[in-house]
Amino acid sequence: MAASPAERAVRPLSSRRGLAWLLAAPLAWLSVFLALPVAIVFSISLAQQTLAMPPYTPILVWDAAEGLRVNVTLEHYAFLLEDPFYLEALLGSLGMAASTTLICLLIAFPMAHAMATAPARWRALMLLAVVLPFWTSFLLRVYAWTGLLAGRGPINQMLLALGLIDSPLPLMNSNLAVQIGLVYTYLPFMVLPLYAALDRFDGSLLEAAADLGATPWTAFRTVTLPLVWPGVVAGSALVFIPVTGEFVIPDLLGGADTLMLGKVLWEEFFANRAWPQAAAVAVCMLLLVALPGLLRAAWEVVTELRRSAPAPAAPRGDR
Amino acid sequence: MQKGADVAGGAALELRSVSRRYGEVRAVEDVSLAVGAGEIFCLLGASGSGKTTLLRLLAGFEVPSAGDIFIAGQRMNDVPPYRRPVNLMFQQYALFPHLTVAENVAYGLQREGLPRSEIRTRVGEMLARVALGGLEGRLPQQLSGGQQQRVALARALVKRPRLLLLDEPLGALDRRLREQTQFELVNLQESLGVTFLVVTHDQDEAMRLGSRIGVMDRGRIVQVGTPREVYEFPASRFVADFVGSVNLIEVANLVAGPEGWRCEALALGCRLRLPAAPLPGGRTPVAVALRPEKVRLSVASEGGATAVENAVAGTIEEIAYLGDATNYLIRTTTGVPLRATCLNTAHVAAEGLRWGDAVCCDWPAEALVPLAE
């Protein structure tokens, strides 16, 4: 558990200095590969569109007459609100991310549960089966789905042969195809954290719950779910966040009515060469995805502070 | 559920020829047992003797392969664990790590759908009873082992079960805490009037807690009796050896006389006289059990006769001084070891007997327990 403030104070200074050095490496990594690119993208979003290479005006201009001049505009952010297209793309992305997360959760939970309760000798094999798709190219696997879902593809052929349909279903280039591709691709990211959480879960707790009068469903709701919740949250974040910005799958499997932020971003950048507008989309997307996480982290810090504050006054017990 | 017609009114628990087999493995074999209301019954056995399987059969986590289980007169075979009037205190406690002490104890009452105010009162009462008042808001991992044990006990008892099953209740506690907790457990049981069924591999724990003990061996209950009966009158060599320390002496050439059996203990090279207690099934003894503390040690007199019955000469080979008692290992004249325990009742500095001393061991005929198997 968290050390009380008193315990923290007695920790030797040298170990704190060591901790600072230990944190320096990831901090350096984060600033070079995360903070800096984000800063660049943010600065582009404030620049003005121009016909040049790169296609935006510099935001800091040195002028002999006027000195240093800041040349920024918020027009690209304003445009995001003006044109309903962006809001629709955002809602499309969030909707697709939500449904993918939910479907992955429903499929992955029984899978992870079966893996965690399987005999030890089967577990390694089952884990391998989950991770195996990563050994082939992601692009290749998505392309494989274009073949599977095609009008004359094996799925339609099978349904025709079974007499369930009379003419091939238009599976490809639809939101359904995108949904299938997304669930297929992101399922392992849900299975692995859930498996890790369920593997740590002590099965005798369910027996204790049953012994105290809980039906299997109640025991699941009141014991299993709260204890594997961190795994559910981790898996959902690993699916939801990348799906929100997903570009390849909607591009390859989606159709004209597939409207997602990742695709919009790509088109603004590469088709329209509207870098500042694309950067504004990217910044908004980042905020939308990161904000819940940041809020949650802040909330945890607050509750942790609140919990540890009265600790020294609590009875010490016979520990 | 069918009503057990001929179950005695006082029986909290009755097992009729209950067996549990896993393929060829017979974990529990043909166990019949009745435990009266308000009893503390201890199932004593080594690991693998089937005692934990029997406990799980009663809790409902296992289904019997044959036989019937009655709890408070109700047949329980097909009743799931969450509908049984039984609670189990798990060996490793199985406390819910995400719930506070109070929430852990309240869990079972919430499942009954009781009003919130009643739950709060009953949880408060139970926590006070196990001396955990003031720790309601702690999480299990913030408690010591003894505190966790008491939370587990409170959580099981707050449901007011007819029968409380305890799986090695003191197993995870250190020695000093065990003794204290043993008495607390018995006091609690007496004041609440709940029937306890305790599973343990520790004969000390069984002797201290149990009003009766059932000794288990290879899936069967081989003897049921009070601690005194099981210790003083073991039914077999297995029980005599498993409960306490014992000298097992093979006997031959039995002759029945008016005041008991007379026979020879060839290995010890002496003759024995046994009490006239009849053995079950009219069988004849094949061995006798002699508890070490029943053996009397005396310094062998020069050329002392050892021809009398129930006596043997030897030399002291090992001495273990335990404070309250001293254990001796005596090498008898035939080379067979004999164990003797003497209470150190006299407050003296000098040792009475030393290594290598020639001694004479003797014991009263009543101390010998004839064993038919």
Interface residues (C-beta under 8 A of the other chain):
Chain A: M1 D202 S204 L205 E207 A208 A209 A210 D211 L212 G213 A214 T215 T218 T222 V223 P226 L227 P315 G317 D318 R319
Chain B: A59 G60 F61 P80 P81 Y82 R83 V86 N87 L88 F90 Q92 A94 L95 F96 P97 H98 Y107 G108 R111 E112 G134 L135 R138 L139 Q141 Q142 L143 S144 G146 Q147 R155 A156 K159
